[in-house]
């Protein structure tokens, strides 16, 4: 049997949400991700830092109309890790006997 390993970096619910959101777009502004995940700035920042340290998320900062803005993007390794994560979940789910049986 092949190894069924769930990446602990992605496995945390908020980090999983972040990766899933970012997989659907080239880039998202921090505030949009914060609203979608329904967490505070500090909680989101902590999770983004962990994803960035793992090489799964790229953070870009720029000044727009004299305000600092932050954009997030899923990296190629992050996209591969997310795909692998969901493949593993599907394989795990297939092991669970049907509840109707």
C-alpha positions as a printed NumPy array, in Angstrom:
array([[  0.   ,   0.   ,   0.   ],
       [  1.305,   3.463,  -0.837],
       [  1.761,   6.012,   1.89 ],
       [ -1.282,   8.073,   2.848],
       [  0.267,  11.259,   4.17 ],
       [ -1.61 ,  14.521,   4.71 ],
       [  0.69 ,  17.528,   4.541],
       [  0.509,  19.133,   8.017],
       [  1.227,  22.586,   6.566],
       [ -1.937,  22.442,   4.44 ],
       [ -3.992,  20.318,   6.837],
       [ -4.874,  23.139,   9.268],
       [ -8.382,  24.335,   8.32 ],
       [ -7.494,  27.999,   7.756],
       [ -4.398,  27.124,   5.698],
       [ -6.449,  24.675,   3.652],
       [ -9.001,  27.433,   2.986],
       [ -6.241,  29.86 ,   1.991],
       [ -4.692,  27.391,  -0.447],
       [ -8.063,  26.469,  -1.941],
       [ -9.004,  30.136,  -2.396],
       [ -5.675,  30.976,  -3.982],
       [ -5.832,  27.962,  -6.299],
       [ -8.83 ,  29.548,  -8.023],
       [ -7.035,  32.788,  -8.933],
       [ -3.659,  34.141,  -9.954],
       [ -3.504,  36.431,  -6.948],
       [ -5.795,  37.668,  -4.166],
       [ -5.602,  40.668,  -1.921],
       [ -5.033,  39.982,   1.778],
       [ -8.33 ,  41.634,   2.739],
       [-10.306,  39.381,   0.376],
       [ -8.684,  36.251,   1.813],
       [ -9.332,  37.552,   5.337],
       [-13.022,  38.094,   4.573],
       [-13.402,  34.675,   2.949],
       [-11.665,  32.824,   5.79 ],
       [-13.394,  34.913,   8.471],
       [-10.312,  35.286,  10.651],
       [ -8.528,  38.3  ,  12.082],
       [ -5.546,  39.972,  10.417],
       [ -3.177,  38.486,  12.984],
       [ -4.501,  34.923,  12.592],
       [ -4.37 ,  35.177,   8.807],
       [ -0.847,  36.62 ,   8.927],
       [  0.327,  33.717,  11.079],
       [ -1.07 ,  31.137,   8.67 ],
       [  0.276,  32.957,   5.626],
       [  3.728,  33.081,   7.22 ],
       [  3.664,  29.286,   7.673],
       [  2.573,  28.757,   4.072],
       [  5.212,  31.203,   2.846],
       [  7.945,  29.478,   4.876],
       [  6.919,  26.158,   3.294],
       [  7.18 ,  27.776,  -0.14 ],
       [  3.461,  27.314,  -0.828],
       [  2.415,  30.976,  -0.942],
       [  4.094,  34.058,  -2.391],
       [  3.444,  37.419,  -0.719],
       [  3.703,  40.643,  -2.71 ],
       [  3.432,  44.084,  -1.139],
       [  2.99 ,  47.401,  -2.902],
       [  1.743,  50.886,  -2.204],
       [ -1.473,  51.793,  -3.991],
       [ -2.964,  55.259,  -3.533],
       [ -0.595,  55.841,  -0.593],
       [ -1.803,  52.677,   1.185],
       [  0.196,  49.499,   1.71 ],
       [ -1.479,  46.526,   0.009],
       [ -0.631,  42.843,   0.249],
       [ -1.382,  40.254,  -2.406],
       [ -1.113,  36.496,  -2.029],
       [ -0.539,  33.839,  -4.654],
       [ -0.249,  30.079,  -4.545],
       [  3.164,  28.973,  -5.829],
       [  3.751,  26.031,  -8.146],
       [  4.955,  23.886,  -5.188],
       [  1.88 ,  25.029,  -3.248],
       [ -0.391,  24.001,  -6.09 ],
       [  1.281,  20.578,  -6.315],
       [  1.026,  20.135,  -2.541],
       [ -2.675,  21.029,  -2.594],
       [ -3.358,  18.608,  -5.449],
       [ -1.51 ,  15.842,  -3.608],
       [ -3.421,  16.658,  -0.428],
       [ -6.799,  16.25 ,  -2.166],
       [ -5.712,  13.081,  -3.954],
       [ -4.778,  11.62 ,  -0.581],
       [ -8.129,  12.672,   0.903],
       [ -9.939,  10.959,  -1.981],
       [ -7.947,   7.766,  -1.423],
       [ -8.721,   7.877,   2.301],
       [-12.414,   8.486,   1.635],
       [-12.506,   5.501,  -0.709],
       [-11.378,   3.285,   2.179],
       [-14.427,   4.137,   4.277],
       [-17.188,   1.553,   3.924],
       [-20.433,   2.832,   2.463],
       [-22.813,   3.777,   5.278],
       [-25.715,   2.113,   3.436],
       [-23.99 ,  -1.268,   3.221]])
